[in-house]
Amino acid sequence: MNSFRIGFLGAGGIARAHAYALQSLKFYYSHPPVAGLVSVSSARRESREAFAANYGFRQAQSLEDFFENRDIDTVFILGPNNVHFEHFQKALQMPEVKRIYLEKPVCSSEAEERQMAQLLAGSDKKVQVGFQYLQTPAVRETLRFWHSGILGRALHFDLKYYHGDYLQPAYRARRRTRLTPAPDGGAMADLGSHGISLLTAFLGNGLQMLHAVQAGQFDDVPAGSDLFSAVSLYDPQSGAAGHLSASRISSGSGDLVELEIYAEKGVLRFSNRQPDQFSYFLEEDGRWVNQPVGSNYAGITTFPSGHVPAGWLRSMVHAHYLFLGGEDPDAFIPDLAHGLEVQRLVRETAHHLAQFRNSVKL
C-alpha cells in the first residue's frame, strides 16, 4: 500500500466531504492507499483547529506555516473559489508535494487560465480536478457505452443540472460568497461546470459557446450572478448542437442531473432520478433498454455490493482512489487540462450572460 502525507487548504463543508472520502477508502478497496492526515489550514484559526480535532488531522496551521510544511506531499485545495489559483501556485512551489487535488473552479479569470496552462506545461506534479460526478458508477458506465460507438455520431444533446435552494432568502444569506458574478460565482460556475465537464467527457474538447441567457432576480442577489442560466453549444467535431442549463431556483428539483444525447443510431439517457441505471434506444431494434449499474466498479471493488444504489459521496471516494494511484482503465480522470477546458466555457458563458443583461437592460 502506498502512503500519502495529506494537507487540506480549506475547512468548510466540501473539506468535510473530502475527509470522509479519504477515511472511507479502506472499506471499499482491497489494497487502499494510506491517507495520513498531516495538516489543515484555513483563514479562521477557530475553524481549522476545530476541523483538525474533529477529523483526525495532526495539526492546524496558518497559511504561511502550511506552505512551509515539508512533511506534506499531497495537497487538497478546498477553499473559496477566488483563492484556488493563488493556493495552486503556492502548492506547486512546495518541494515535497507530488499531487494536488484542486476543487472547481480551477481559477477565476482568463489571465489565471493562461498562467495555469503555463504552470501545467512546466510541472511534473499530478493534478486532479474535483469533478467527482464523473466517477458515479452510472456515469462511468454510460461513458463507456457511449465511447463504444454503438450509437454512432452525436446529432444533438441536452443537459440539466438543477437545484432549488436559492429560492429561500435564508439560504442565500448564508452563501453570499457564491453569489459573486460569473465566472467566479453563479449557477453556471457552481453547477453548470459539472455539466460542462460531463459534456466534454462525452463529446471531447473544443465545444463552442454560442449564446447564453439568465433568469431569476432578487433584491439581495447581484445582477451579474446567474441564478438560472442556459447556454447554446456547438461541437465542431461531430456537428452536434445542444443546450445546457444550470439552476439554483428550480422549485422541487432537489439535486437533478439529466443528460440526453441523440445520435445517428439511437439515443442515450441518464438521470440521477434513477441513479443505478442508464437507458438507451437503438433505431435498429426499435426498443428502449434500461441498463442496471448499481454500485458496480467491476474488477476494482465489490463493497458493499454491486447491485445497491450509489450516492454522491461514493463517487468522491472513487475519485480519491484514482487520485492516490488506484487503477481503473474505464475511468475518465479530470486532469488540469480538463479543468481549464471547463473553465474556458464557464468564462465564455459569463461574457455571453453580460451581453444578454445589456440587451434586456437587467
Secondary structure, DSSP 8 states (H G I E B T S, - for coil): --EEEEEEE--SHHHHHHHHHHHHHHHH-SS--EEEEEEEE-S-HHHHHHHHHHHT-SEEE-HHHHHT-TT--EEEE-S-GGGHHHHHHHHHT-TT--EEEE-S-S-SSHHHHHHHHHHHHT--SEEEES-GGGGSHHHHHHHHHHHTTTT-SEEEEEEEEE--GGGSHHHHHHTGGGGS-TTTSSHIIIIIHHHHHHHHHHH-S--EEEEEEEE---TTS-TTS-SEEEEEEE-TTT--EEEEEEES--TT--SEEEEEEEETTEEEEEETTSTTEEEEEETTTTEEEEEE-TT-BTTTB-SS-TTS---HHHHHHHHHHHHTT---TT----BHHHHHHHHHHHHHHHHHHHHHHHHHT-
